[in-house]
Amino acid sequence: MRTEETELLRRLPKTDLHIHLDGSLKPSTLVELAQAQGIELPASGGEGMRPYMTVGDECASLVDYLSKFHWASKVLHTAEALERAAFELAEQAAEHGVRYVEVRLGPQLHREKGLAVDEVLLAAVRGLARGEAAFGVKGRVIAACLRNHSVAANREVVEAAVRLRDQGVAAVDLAGPEAGHPPEAHRDAFAPALQAGMPITIHAGEAAGPESVRGALEALGANRIGHGVRTKENPALLALVRERRVPLEMCPVSNIQTKAAADWESYPIRDYFDQGLFVTVHTDNMTVSNTDMTKEYAVLIDKYGFTMPEIGRLILNGVEAAFLDETEKAELRKEFVRELRQLGIEVG
């Protein structure tokens, strides 16, 4: 891709609705936080730590991918660290034209120094609010439950998210290893969100097959599906997802790294888009995947021949799928359409 095309992609207004806080921590920040907290690291400096935080082509599976969160998980247990990480995530996103982010974090993973679930979530909210003021990136938090956690621990997260719905927490999620942890097992944990009408997005169809997607929709009432790559393995389910216009939060670079698809040739994003599925595009983890939103869209052009108007459609899909109220969403869409047109991209 030519330099001018890459620069155009970078300038396009974007959303990133599927991005994890701990997977996007800057290596240099990890080093500073570890030093301040007396945590010994296996290498010195941000560049020295990068191989411990980032996967490459050698990534064998989702489990291998998740191992790269190890060192970030050691330092994000204070309100100050969480707030800083969220602020810097907004800064990194702004460099690639992102105007709206929904940042996921699992509160139960950040409590080793005594923070309550609410305090973890509100620290991230504060960081994103600072990021909006400094960089113009509006941000919301998605509270993630973990598949391998107890129903009680996950229900605590969901109840906190419902309490904080008007304070910057936009939705709840279920993440973590899919194998052996079906969505149905967490039905009771998600009941408060369903009762409150709080948006729900569920990781599914990444490391498990279409049965995981169906469980997310039917047992947990998911409004969006995180990844959904393997939905195609069940044609009836694929048709249902298309008919219901369920947004699929696809993360191309990450999806190949985790082996949600074996290779670029079998990755279904082009087919999904052409079939009229509600496809959206995101980074998942900027640091772990060594990616950004410019790179994600460039991959679609290079690998699948997406045109700029099609990229524009994917971008507007991200606006439509956002967990914002209708007024905020309409304003964001109007802003995006105007800017896309100014950059020579017409979308319907």
Contacts in CASP RR format, 6 or more apart in sequence:
PFRMAT RR
TARGET T0000
AUTHOR 0000-0000-0000
METHOD contacts of the structure
MODEL  1
MRTEETELLRRLPKTDLHIHLDGSLKPSTLVELAQAQGIELPASGGEGMR
PYMTVGDECASLVDYLSKFHWASKVLHTAEALERAAFELAEQAAEHGVRY
VEVRLGPQLHREKGLAVDEVLLAAVRGLARGEAAFGVKGRVIAACLRNHS
VAANREVVEAAVRLRDQGVAAVDLAGPEAGHPPEAHRDAFAPALQAGMPI
TIHAGEAAGPESVRGALEALGANRIGHGVRTKENPALLALVRERRVPLEM
CPVSNIQTKAAADWESYPIRDYFDQGLFVTVHTDNMTVSNTDMTKEYAVL
IDKYGFTMPEIGRLILNGVEAAFLDETEKAELRKEFVRELRQLGIEVG
1 298 0 8 1.000
1 301 0 8 1.000
1 302 0 8 1.000
5 298 0 8 1.000
5 301 0 8 1.000
6 294 0 8 1.000
6 298 0 8 1.000
8 308 0 8 1.000
8 343 0 8 1.000
9 294 0 8 1.000
9 297 0 8 1.000
9 298 0 8 1.000
9 301 0 8 1.000
9 311 0 8 1.000
10 95 0 8 1.000
10 96 0 8 1.000
10 97 0 8 1.000
10 294 0 8 1.000
11 97 0 8 1.000
11 343 0 8 1.000
12 97 0 8 1.000
12 297 0 8 1.000
12 311 0 8 1.000
12 312 0 8 1.000
12 315 0 8 1.000
12 339 0 8 1.000
12 340 0 8 1.000
12 343 0 8 1.000
12 345 0 8 1.000
13 97 0 8 1.000
13 99 0 8 1.000
13 315 0 8 1.000
13 335 0 8 1.000
13 336 0 8 1.000
13 339 0 8 1.000
13 340 0 8 1.000
14 96 0 8 1.000
14 97 0 8 1.000
14 98 0 8 1.000
14 99 0 8 1.000
14 293 0 8 1.000
14 297 0 8 1.000
14 315 0 8 1.000
15 98 0 8 1.000
15 99 0 8 1.000
15 100 0 8 1.000
15 101 0 8 1.000
15 102 0 8 1.000
15 280 0 8 1.000
15 315 0 8 1.000
15 318 0 8 1.000
15 319 0 8 1.000
15 322 0 8 1.000
15 332 0 8 1.000
16 93 0 8 1.000
16 98 0 8 1.000
16 100 0 8 1.000
16 101 0 8 1.000
16 102 0 8 1.000
16 282 0 8 1.000
16 283 0 8 1.000
16 293 0 8 1.000
17 100 0 8 1.000
17 101 0 8 1.000
17 102 0 8 1.000
17 224 0 8 1.000
17 249 0 8 1.000
17 280 0 8 1.000
17 282 0 8 1.000
17 318 0 8 1.000
17 321 0 8 1.000
17 322 0 8 1.000
17 323 0 8 1.000
18 102 0 8 1.000
18 104 0 8 1.000
18 201 0 8 1.000
18 226 0 8 1.000
18 227 0 8 1.000
18 249 0 8 1.000
18 251 0 8 1.000
18 280 0 8 1.000
18 282 0 8 1.000
18 283 0 8 1.000
18 284 0 8 1.000
19 89 0 8 1.000
19 93 0 8 1.000
19 101 0 8 1.000
19 102 0 8 1.000
19 103 0 8 1.000
19 104 0 8 1.000
19 282 0 8 1.000
19 283 0 8 1.000
19 284 0 8 1.000
19 285 0 8 1.000
19 286 0 8 1.000
20 103 0 8 1.000
20 104 0 8 1.000
20 105 0 8 1.000
20 144 0 8 1.000
20 175 0 8 1.000
20 284 0 8 1.000
20 285 0 8 1.000
21 76 0 8 1.000
21 82 0 8 1.000
21 85 0 8 1.000
21 86 0 8 1.000
21 89 0 8 1.000
21 103 0 8 1.000
21 104 0 8 1.000
21 105 0 8 1.000
21 124 0 8 1.000
22 69 0 8 1.000
22 72 0 8 1.000
22 73 0 8 1.000
22 76 0 8 1.000
22 85 0 8 1.000
22 105 0 8 1.000
22 109 0 8 1.000
23 53 0 8 1.000
23 68 0 8 1.000
23 69 0 8 1.000
23 72 0 8 1.000
23 285 0 8 1.000
23 286 0 8 1.000
23 287 0 8 1.000
23 288 0 8 1.000
24 85 0 8 1.000
24 89 0 8 1.000
24 92 0 8 1.000
24 283 0 8 1.000
24 285 0 8 1.000
24 286 0 8 1.000
24 287 0 8 1.000
24 288 0 8 1.000
25 53 0 8 1.000
25 72 0 8 1.000
25 75 0 8 1.000
25 76 0 8 1.000
25 85 0 8 1.000
25 88 0 8 1.000
25 287 0 8 1.000
26 88 0 8 1.000
26 92 0 8 1.000
26 287 0 8 1.000
27 45 0 8 1.000
27 46 0 8 1.000
27 47 0 8 1.000
27 48 0 8 1.000
27 49 0 8 1.000
27 50 0 8 1.000
27 53 0 8 1.000
27 287 0 8 1.000
28 45 0 8 1.000
28 46 0 8 1.000
29 84 0 8 1.000
29 85 0 8 1.000
29 88 0 8 1.000
30 41 0 8 1.000
30 46 0 8 1.000
30 49 0 8 1.000
30 53 0 8 1.000
30 71 0 8 1.000
30 72 0 8 1.000
30 75 0 8 1.000
31 41 0 8 1.000
31 44 0 8 1.000
31 45 0 8 1.000
31 46 0 8 1.000
31 49 0 8 1.000
33 39 0 8 1.000
33 75 0 8 1.000
33 76 0 8 1.000
33 81 0 8 1.000
33 84 0 8 1.000
34 40 0 8 1.000
34 41 0 8 1.000
34 71 0 8 1.000
34 74 0 8 1.000
34 75 0 8 1.000
37 75 0 8 1.000
37 78 0 8 1.000
39 74 0 8 1.000
39 75 0 8 1.000
41 49 0 8 1.000
41 52 0 8 1.000
41 71 0 8 1.000
42 49 0 8 1.000
42 52 0 8 1.000
43 49 0 8 1.000
43 51 0 8 1.000
43 52 0 8 1.000
49 71 0 8 1.000
52 68 0 8 1.000
52 70 0 8 1.000
52 71 0 8 1.000
53 68 0 8 1.000
53 71 0 8 1.000
53 72 0 8 1.000
53 287 0 8 1.000
53 288 0 8 1.000
54 68 0 8 1.000
54 287 0 8 1.000
54 288 0 8 1.000
54 289 0 8 1.000
54 290 0 8 1.000
55 64 0 8 1.000
55 65 0 8 1.000
55 68 0 8 1.000
55 257 0 8 1.000
55 288 0 8 1.000
55 289 0 8 1.000
55 290 0 8 1.000
56 257 0 8 1.000
56 290 0 8 1.000
59 65 0 8 1.000
59 257 0 8 1.000
59 258 0 8 1.000
59 259 0 8 1.000
60 259 0 8 1.000
61 207 0 8 1.000
61 258 0 8 1.000
61 259 0 8 1.000
62 177 0 8 1.000
62 178 0 8 1.000
62 206 0 8 1.000
62 207 0 8 1.000
62 258 0 8 1.000
62 259 0 8 1.000
62 260 0 8 1.000
63 177 0 8 1.000
65 254 0 8 1.000
65 257 0 8 1.000
65 258 0 8 1.000
65 288 0 8 1.000
66 176 0 8 1.000
66 177 0 8 1.000
68 288 0 8 1.000
69 288 0 8 1.000
72 287 0 8 1.000
73 109 0 8 1.000
75 81 0 8 1.000
76 82 0 8 1.000
76 85 0 8 1.000
76 109 0 8 1.000
76 110 0 8 1.000
77 110 0 8 1.000
77 111 0 8 1.000
77 112 0 8 1.000
77 113 0 8 1.000
77 114 0 8 1.000
77 115 0 8 1.000
78 113 0 8 1.000
78 115 0 8 1.000
79 115 0 8 1.000
79 119 0 8 1.000
79 120 0 8 1.000
79 122 0 8 1.000
79 123 0 8 1.000
80 123 0 8 1.000
82 105 0 8 1.000
82 110 0 8 1.000
82 120 0 8 1.000
82 123 0 8 1.000
82 124 0 8 1.000
82 127 0 8 1.000
83 123 0 8 1.000
83 124 0 8 1.000
83 126 0 8 1.000
83 127 0 8 1.000
83 130 0 8 1.000
84 127 0 8 1.000
85 124 0 8 1.000
86 103 0 8 1.000
86 123 0 8 1.000
86 124 0 8 1.000
86 125 0 8 1.000
86 126 0 8 1.000
86 127 0 8 1.000
86 128 0 8 1.000
86 130 0 8 1.000
86 131 0 8 1.000
86 141 0 8 1.000
87 127 0 8 1.000
87 128 0 8 1.000
87 130 0 8 1.000
87 131 0 8 1.000
87 134 0 8 1.000
89 101 0 8 1.000
89 103 0 8 1.000
89 128 0 8 1.000
89 286 0 8 1.000
90 101 0 8 1.000
90 127 0 8 1.000
90 128 0 8 1.000
90 130 0 8 1.000
90 131 0 8 1.000
90 132 0 8 1.000
90 134 0 8 1.000
90 135 0 8 1.000
90 136 0 8 1.000
90 137 0 8 1.000
90 139 0 8 1.000
91 131 0 8 1.000
91 134 0 8 1.000
91 135 0 8 1.000
92 286 0 8 1.000
92 292 0 8 1.000
93 101 0 8 1.000
93 135 0 8 1.000
93 137 0 8 1.000
93 293 0 8 1.000
94 135 0 8 1.000
94 136 0 8 1.000
94 137 0 8 1.000
95 292 0 8 1.000
96 292 0 8 1.000
96 293 0 8 1.000
96 294 0 8 1.000
97 293 0 8 1.000
98 137 0 8 1.000
98 293 0 8 1.000
99 136 0 8 1.000
99 137 0 8 1.000
99 138 0 8 1.000
99 332 0 8 1.000
99 335 0 8 1.000
99 336 0 8 1.000
100 137 0 8 1.000
100 138 0 8 1.000
100 139 0 8 1.000
100 319 0 8 1.000
100 322 0 8 1.000
100 324 0 8 1.000
100 332 0 8 1.000
101 128 0 8 1.000
101 137 0 8 1.000
101 138 0 8 1.000
101 139 0 8 1.000
101 140 0 8 1.000
102 139 0 8 1.000
102 140 0 8 1.000
102 141 0 8 1.000
102 142 0 8 1.000
102 170 0 8 1.000
102 171 0 8 1.000
102 322 0 8 1.000
102 323 0 8 1.000
103 124 0 8 1.000
103 128 0 8 1.000
103 139 0 8 1.000
103 140 0 8 1.000
103 141 0 8 1.000
103 142 0 8 1.000
104 141 0 8 1.000
104 142 0 8 1.000
104 143 0 8 1.000
104 144 0 8 1.000
104 173 0 8 1.000
104 175 0 8 1.000
105 120 0 8 1.000
105 121 0 8 1.000
105 124 0 8 1.000
105 141 0 8 1.000
105 142 0 8 1.000
105 143 0 8 1.000
105 144 0 8 1.000
106 120 0 8 1.000
106 143 0 8 1.000
106 144 0 8 1.000
106 145 0 8 1.000
106 146 0 8 1.000
106 157 0 8 1.000
106 175 0 8 1.000
107 117 0 8 1.000
107 120 0 8 1.000
107 121 0 8 1.000
107 143 0 8 1.000
107 144 0 8 1.000
107 157 0 8 1.000
107 160 0 8 1.000
108 117 0 8 1.000
108 145 0 8 1.000
108 146 0 8 1.000
108 149 0 8 1.000
108 153 0 8 1.000
108 154 0 8 1.000
108 156 0 8 1.000
108 157 0 8 1.000
109 146 0 8 1.000
110 120 0 8 1.000
111 117 0 8 1.000
111 120 0 8 1.000
115 123 0 8 1.000
117 156 0 8 1.000
117 157 0 8 1.000
117 160 0 8 1.000
118 160 0 8 1.000
118 163 0 8 1.000
118 164 0 8 1.000
121 141 0 8 1.000
121 143 0 8 1.000
121 160 0 8 1.000
121 161 0 8 1.000
121 164 0 8 1.000
121 169 0 8 1.000
122 164 0 8 1.000
122 167 0 8 1.000
124 141 0 8 1.000
125 141 0 8 1.000
125 164 0 8 1.000
125 167 0 8 1.000
125 168 0 8 1.000
125 169 0 8 1.000
128 137 0 8 1.000
128 139 0 8 1.000
128 140 0 8 1.000
128 141 0 8 1.000
128 168 0 8 1.000
129 139 0 8 1.000
131 137 0 8 1.000
131 139 0 8 1.000
132 138 0 8 1.000
132 139 0 8 1.000
138 328 0 8 1.000
138 332 0 8 1.000
139 168 0 8 1.000
140 168 0 8 1.000
140 169 0 8 1.000
140 170 0 8 1.000
140 171 0 8 1.000
140 323 0 8 1.000
140 324 0 8 1.000
141 168 0 8 1.000
141 169 0 8 1.000
141 170 0 8 1.000
142 169 0 8 1.000
142 170 0 8 1.000
142 171 0 8 1.000
142 172 0 8 1.000
142 173 0 8 1.000
142 201 0 8 1.000
142 323 0 8 1.000
143 157 0 8 1.000
143 158 0 8 1.000
143 160 0 8 1.000
143 161 0 8 1.000
143 169 0 8 1.000
143 171 0 8 1.000
143 172 0 8 1.000
143 173 0 8 1.000
144 157 0 8 1.000
144 172 0 8 1.000
144 173 0 8 1.000
144 174 0 8 1.000
144 175 0 8 1.000
145 153 0 8 1.000
145 154 0 8 1.000
145 157 0 8 1.000
145 158 0 8 1.000
145 172 0 8 1.000
145 173 0 8 1.000
145 174 0 8 1.000
145 175 0 8 1.000
145 186 0 8 1.000
145 189 0 8 1.000
145 190 0 8 1.000
146 153 0 8 1.000
146 154 0 8 1.000
146 174 0 8 1.000
146 175 0 8 1.000
146 176 0 8 1.000
147 174 0 8 1.000
147 175 0 8 1.000
147 176 0 8 1.000
147 177 0 8 1.000
147 178 0 8 1.000
147 180 0 8 1.000
147 181 0 8 1.000
147 185 0 8 1.000
147 186 0 8 1.000
148 176 0 8 1.000
148 177 0 8 1.000
148 181 0 8 1.000
151 185 0 8 1.000
151 186 0 8 1.000
151 188 0 8 1.000
151 189 0 8 1.000
152 189 0 8 1.000
154 174 0 8 1.000
154 186 0 8 1.000
154 189 0 8 1.000
154 190 0 8 1.000
155 188 0 8 1.000
155 189 0 8 1.000
155 191 0 8 1.000
155 192 0 8 1.000
157 172 0 8 1.000
157 189 0 8 1.000
158 172 0 8 1.000
158 189 0 8 1.000
158 190 0 8 1.000
158 191 0 8 1.000
158 192 0 8 1.000
158 193 0 8 1.000
159 192 0 8 1.000
160 169 0 8 1.000
161 169 0 8 1.000
161 171 0 8 1.000
161 172 0 8 1.000
161 193 0 8 1.000
161 198 0 8 1.000
162 192 0 8 1.000
162 193 0 8 1.000
162 196 0 8 1.000
162 198 0 8 1.000
165 196 0 8 1.000
165 198 0 8 1.000
170 199 0 8 1.000
170 323 0 8 1.000
170 324 0 8 1.000
171 198 0 8 1.000
171 199 0 8 1.000
171 200 0 8 1.000
171 201 0 8 1.000
171 223 0 8 1.000
171 323 0 8 1.000
172 190 0 8 1.000
172 193 0 8 1.000
172 198 0 8 1.000
172 199 0 8 1.000
172 200 0 8 1.000
172 201 0 8 1.000
173 200 0 8 1.000
173 201 0 8 1.000
173 202 0 8 1.000
173 203 0 8 1.000
174 183 0 8 1.000
174 186 0 8 1.000
174 190 0 8 1.000
174 202 0 8 1.000
174 203 0 8 1.000
174 216 0 8 1.000
174 220 0 8 1.000
175 203 0 8 1.000
176 203 0 8 1.000
177 207 0 8 1.000
178 203 0 8 1.000
178 204 0 8 1.000
178 205 0 8 1.000
178 206 0 8 1.000
178 207 0 8 1.000
178 208 0 8 1.000
178 209 0 8 1.000
178 212 0 8 1.000
179 207 0 8 1.000
179 208 0 8 1.000
180 208 0 8 1.000
182 208 0 8 1.000
182 211 0 8 1.000
182 212 0 8 1.000
182 215 0 8 1.000
183 202 0 8 1.000
183 204 0 8 1.000
183 212 0 8 1.000
183 215 0 8 1.000
183 216 0 8 1.000
183 219 0 8 1.000
183 220 0 8 1.000
184 215 0 8 1.000
184 219 0 8 1.000
186 220 0 8 1.000
187 219 0 8 1.000
187 220 0 8 1.000
190 200 0 8 1.000
190 220 0 8 1.000
190 221 0 8 1.000
192 198 0 8 1.000
193 199 0 8 1.000
193 200 0 8 1.000
194 200 0 8 1.000
194 220 0 8 1.000
194 221 0 8 1.000
199 223 0 8 1.000
199 224 0 8 1.000
199 323 0 8 1.000
200 220 0 8 1.000
200 221 0 8 1.000
200 222 0 8 1.000
200 223 0 8 1.000
200 224 0 8 1.000
201 222 0 8 1.000
201 223 0 8 1.000
201 224 0 8 1.000
201 225 0 8 1.000
201 226 0 8 1.000
201 249 0 8 1.000
201 323 0 8 1.000
202 216 0 8 1.000
202 220 0 8 1.000
202 222 0 8 1.000
202 224 0 8 1.000
202 225 0 8 1.000
202 226 0 8 1.000
203 226 0 8 1.000
203 227 0 8 1.000
204 212 0 8 1.000
204 213 0 8 1.000
204 215 0 8 1.000
204 216 0 8 1.000
204 222 0 8 1.000
204 225 0 8 1.000
204 226 0 8 1.000
204 227 0 8 1.000
204 228 0 8 1.000
205 212 0 8 1.000
205 213 0 8 1.000
205 225 0 8 1.000
205 226 0 8 1.000
205 227 0 8 1.000
205 228 0 8 1.000
205 229 0 8 1.000
205 230 0 8 1.000
205 231 0 8 1.000
205 260 0 8 1.000
206 226 0 8 1.000
206 227 0 8 1.000
206 228 0 8 1.000
206 229 0 8 1.000
206 230 0 8 1.000
206 255 0 8 1.000
206 258 0 8 1.000
206 260 0 8 1.000
207 258 0 8 1.000
207 259 0 8 1.000
207 260 0 8 1.000
208 230 0 8 1.000
209 230 0 8 1.000
209 233 0 8 1.000
210 230 0 8 1.000
210 231 0 8 1.000
210 232 0 8 1.000
210 233 0 8 1.000
210 234 0 8 1.000
210 237 0 8 1.000
210 238 0 8 1.000
211 234 0 8 1.000
212 230 0 8 1.000
213 225 0 8 1.000
213 228 0 8 1.000
213 230 0 8 1.000
213 231 0 8 1.000
213 234 0 8 1.000
213 237 0 8 1.000
213 241 0 8 1.000
214 234 0 8 1.000
214 237 0 8 1.000
216 222 0 8 1.000
216 225 0 8 1.000
217 225 0 8 1.000
217 240 0 8 1.000
217 241 0 8 1.000
217 244 0 8 1.000
217 246 0 8 1.000
222 246 0 8 1.000
223 246 0 8 1.000
223 247 0 8 1.000
223 323 0 8 1.000
224 246 0 8 1.000
224 247 0 8 1.000
224 248 0 8 1.000
224 249 0 8 1.000
224 321 0 8 1.000
225 231 0 8 1.000
225 241 0 8 1.000
225 246 0 8 1.000
225 247 0 8 1.000
225 248 0 8 1.000
225 249 0 8 1.000
226 248 0 8 1.000
226 249 0 8 1.000
227 248 0 8 1.000
227 249 0 8 1.000
227 250 0 8 1.000
227 251 0 8 1.000
227 255 0 8 1.000
227 260 0 8 1.000
228 248 0 8 1.000
228 249 0 8 1.000
228 250 0 8 1.000
228 260 0 8 1.000
229 250 0 8 1.000
229 255 0 8 1.000
229 260 0 8 1.000
229 261 0 8 1.000
229 267 0 8 1.000
229 268 0 8 1.000
230 260 0 8 1.000
231 237 0 8 1.000
231 238 0 8 1.000
231 241 0 8 1.000
231 248 0 8 1.000
232 238 0 8 1.000
232 268 0 8 1.000
232 271 0 8 1.000
232 272 0 8 1.000
238 275 0 8 1.000
238 277 0 8 1.000
241 248 0 8 1.000
241 277 0 8 1.000
241 278 0 8 1.000
242 275 0 8 1.000
242 276 0 8 1.000
242 277 0 8 1.000
242 278 0 8 1.000
245 278 0 8 1.000
246 278 0 8 1.000
247 278 0 8 1.000
247 279 0 8 1.000
247 280 0 8 1.000
247 317 0 8 1.000
247 318 0 8 1.000
247 320 0 8 1.000
247 321 0 8 1.000
248 272 0 8 1.000
248 277 0 8 1.000
248 278 0 8 1.000
248 279 0 8 1.000
248 280 0 8 1.000
249 280 0 8 1.000
249 282 0 8 1.000
249 321 0 8 1.000
250 269 0 8 1.000
250 272 0 8 1.000
250 279 0 8 1.000
250 280 0 8 1.000
250 281 0 8 1.000
250 282 0 8 1.000
251 281 0 8 1.000
251 282 0 8 1.000
251 283 0 8 1.000
251 284 0 8 1.000
251 289 0 8 1.000
251 296 0 8 1.000
252 267 0 8 1.000
252 269 0 8 1.000
252 281 0 8 1.000
252 296 0 8 1.000
252 299 0 8 1.000
252 300 0 8 1.000
253 283 0 8 1.000
253 284 0 8 1.000
253 289 0 8 1.000
253 290 0 8 1.000
253 291 0 8 1.000
253 295 0 8 1.000
253 296 0 8 1.000
253 299 0 8 1.000
254 260 0 8 1.000
254 283 0 8 1.000
254 284 0 8 1.000
254 285 0 8 1.000
254 288 0 8 1.000
254 289 0 8 1.000
254 291 0 8 1.000
255 261 0 8 1.000
255 267 0 8 1.000
255 284 0 8 1.000
256 263 0 8 1.000
256 264 0 8 1.000
256 267 0 8 1.000
257 289 0 8 1.000
261 267 0 8 1.000
261 268 0 8 1.000
264 303 0 8 1.000
267 303 0 8 1.000
269 279 0 8 1.000
269 281 0 8 1.000
269 300 0 8 1.000
269 304 0 8 1.000
270 300 0 8 1.000
270 304 0 8 1.000
270 305 0 8 1.000
270 306 0 8 1.000
272 279 0 8 1.000
273 279 0 8 1.000
273 306 0 8 1.000
273 310 0 8 1.000
273 314 0 8 1.000
278 317 0 8 1.000
278 320 0 8 1.000
278 321 0 8 1.000
279 314 0 8 1.000
279 317 0 8 1.000
280 314 0 8 1.000
280 317 0 8 1.000
280 318 0 8 1.000
280 321 0 8 1.000
281 293 0 8 1.000
281 296 0 8 1.000
281 297 0 8 1.000
281 300 0 8 1.000
281 314 0 8 1.000
281 318 0 8 1.000
282 293 0 8 1.000
282 296 0 8 1.000
283 289 0 8 1.000
283 291 0 8 1.000
283 292 0 8 1.000
283 293 0 8 1.000
283 296 0 8 1.000
284 291 0 8 1.000
285 291 0 8 1.000
286 292 0 8 1.000
297 306 0 8 1.000
297 311 0 8 1.000
297 314 0 8 1.000
300 306 0 8 1.000
300 311 0 8 1.000
300 314 0 8 1.000
301 307 0 8 1.000
301 311 0 8 1.000
306 314 0 8 1.000
308 344 0 8 1.000
308 345 0 8 1.000
309 345 0 8 1.000
309 346 0 8 1.000
309 347 0 8 1.000
311 345 0 8 1.000
312 340 0 8 1.000
312 345 0 8 1.000
312 347 0 8 1.000
313 347 0 8 1.000
313 348 0 8 1.000
315 336 0 8 1.000
315 340 0 8 1.000
315 347 0 8 1.000
316 333 0 8 1.000
316 336 0 8 1.000
316 337 0 8 1.000
316 347 0 8 1.000
316 348 0 8 1.000
319 329 0 8 1.000
319 332 0 8 1.000
319 333 0 8 1.000
319 336 0 8 1.000
320 329 0 8 1.000
320 333 0 8 1.000
322 329 0 8 1.000
322 332 0 8 1.000
324 332 0 8 1.000
337 347 0 8 1.000
340 346 0 8 1.000
340 347 0 8 1.000
END
